[in-house]
Amino acid sequence: MTLALPIYLDYNATTPVDPRVFEAMSPYFTRVFGNAASRTHAFGREAEAAVLHARNQVAGLLNAEQDERHGAREIIWTSGATEANNLAIKGVADACREKGRHLITQTTEHKAVLDPCKRLAEQGWDVTVLPVDRAGRVSARQVADAIRADTVLVSIMYANNEVGTVQPIREIGAICKERGVIFHTDATQAIGKLPIDVQADGIDLLSLSAHKLYGPKGVGALYVRKKNPRVRLTPLFDGGAHERGFRSGTLNVPGIVGLGLACELAAHELVNERLRLSALRDRLQSSLTHRVGPVVVNGDERNRLPHVANLSFPGLDGTSLLNTLDDVAVSSGSACTSASLAASHVLMAMGLGDDLAHTAIRFSLGRFTTLEEIDYVVQKFAAVVPRLRNEHGADCGTCEPRSDLRTVS
Ligand SMILES: Cc1ncc(COP(=O)(O)O)c(C=O)c1O
């Protein structure tokens, strides 16, 4: 069988819509087009029933409370994870400002968490940004030590988008419970990849996005705990009081139907996909190490998303590498968040020098990745990397691997 090129290994950036999801969404653009808030007629009620079903599908994946009659009320629809993070962070900060004005987060969060925190800091909130270790992890002890009497929110991501490092969420959740602080997690990259349980993990607020989960772009959700404790939030915008007043605006019914089914499929396929993808990822990492070494693994190999490998190729010019790999779609350690060539803030926070950060490549595998694709990518790297290393010059001092980082070769 011939391989379809280019090969997509950038599933953390976005995923294709699963054909089953696409099919399920389709009637909601045309035949079932009603406004889910129009309860006075059948068009609206049919749309509302689909939204209700989707709420339970999303809740099912998180072990949030489901409700056959009303749909899981702890699920608030948003336009994606950026909005969900903003709503969680700014919403809690504002609603709890009488209690205190202190928030805790950590350095390798996505900008969709760091920037709302920065905005609040400009407005007078005190924000503690915890450092991470070389693997990109914070410890529950760091969080415990940072909590003060005026702390209103801890926001720590479930798993990192660039290196795949998974944080000790359950331990952090337990500490937040013990100390009476609301716990938010940005689970955009972990959802559907790892089993997540908002009850066992002690999570009060959780952000997710459909387009990282084989659903459509422009739709996501925020899980908002309703009891033990009941989380209070000030909405970002005012209007028709949809979503229990947390998020006004006419619902994106086709998108919500897509997100619901995407969650249900992920729940069914999680166990097998986790094994399949980690086997493919391990094959990619070890083959590259053997055939292309030296290779530096960035992230935490014991606590890592199953489908992610972030690898640095010391002695290379990262830009030339990406330019040469025209039939492999991956992300680089620079330019991850913008068109700029600044090194990734995640890799810098983990203590990588500019050299390793600039030669880092993120491989993120997904539902449609095959063994043949992985072997092709390895072959391609094996052909290209030694040539580029020679061209770049063995005497490139700035590109030496650092001795304090784990080098696999
Ligand atoms: C960890 C994380 N949080 C938030 C986002 C933003 O998600 P959205 O595109 O749905 O706004 C992303 C997207 O890259 C992400 O990886």
The ligand as an SDF file (V2000), in Angstrom:
LIG
                    3D

 16 16  0  0  0  0  0  0  0  0999 V2000
   -3.1030   22.9460   26.7920 C   0  0  0  0  0  0  0  0  0  0  0  0
   -3.9230   23.8140   25.8880 C   0  0  0  0  0  0  0  0  0  0  0  0
   -4.7920   24.6860   26.4270 N   0  0  0  0  0  0  0  0  0  0  0  0
   -5.5740   25.4810   25.6810 C   0  0  0  0  0  0  0  0  0  0  0  0
   -5.4950   25.4590   24.3010 C   0  0  0  0  0  0  0  0  0  0  0  0
   -6.3850   26.3600   23.5000 C   0  0  0  0  0  0  0  0  0  0  0  0
   -7.4470   25.6220   22.9690 O   0  0  0  0  0  0  0  0  0  0  0  0
   -8.4960   26.2310   21.9160 P   0  0  0  0  0  0  0  0  0  0  0  0
   -7.8060   26.1620   20.5940 O   0  0  0  0  0  0  0  0  0  0  0  0
   -9.6760   25.3270   21.9960 O   0  0  0  0  0  0  0  0  0  0  0  0
   -8.8240   27.6030   22.3420 O   0  0  0  0  0  0  0  0  0  0  0  0
   -4.5900   24.5700   23.6790 C   0  0  0  0  0  0  0  0  0  0  0  0
   -4.4440   24.5580   22.2220 C   0  0  0  0  0  0  0  0  0  0  0  0
   -3.3660   24.4050   21.6940 O   0  0  0  0  0  0  0  0  0  0  0  0
   -3.8030   23.7260   24.5010 C   0  0  0  0  0  0  0  0  0  0  0  0
   -2.9490   22.8590   23.9770 O   0  0  0  0  0  0  0  0  0  0  0  0
  1  2  1  0
  2  3  1  0
  2 15  2  0
  3  4  2  0
  4  5  1  0
  5  6  1  0
  5 12  2  0
  6  7  1  0
  7  8  1  0
  8  9  2  0
  8 10  1  0
  8 11  1  0
 12 13  1  0
 12 15  1  0
 13 14  2  0
 15 16  1  0
M  END
$$$$
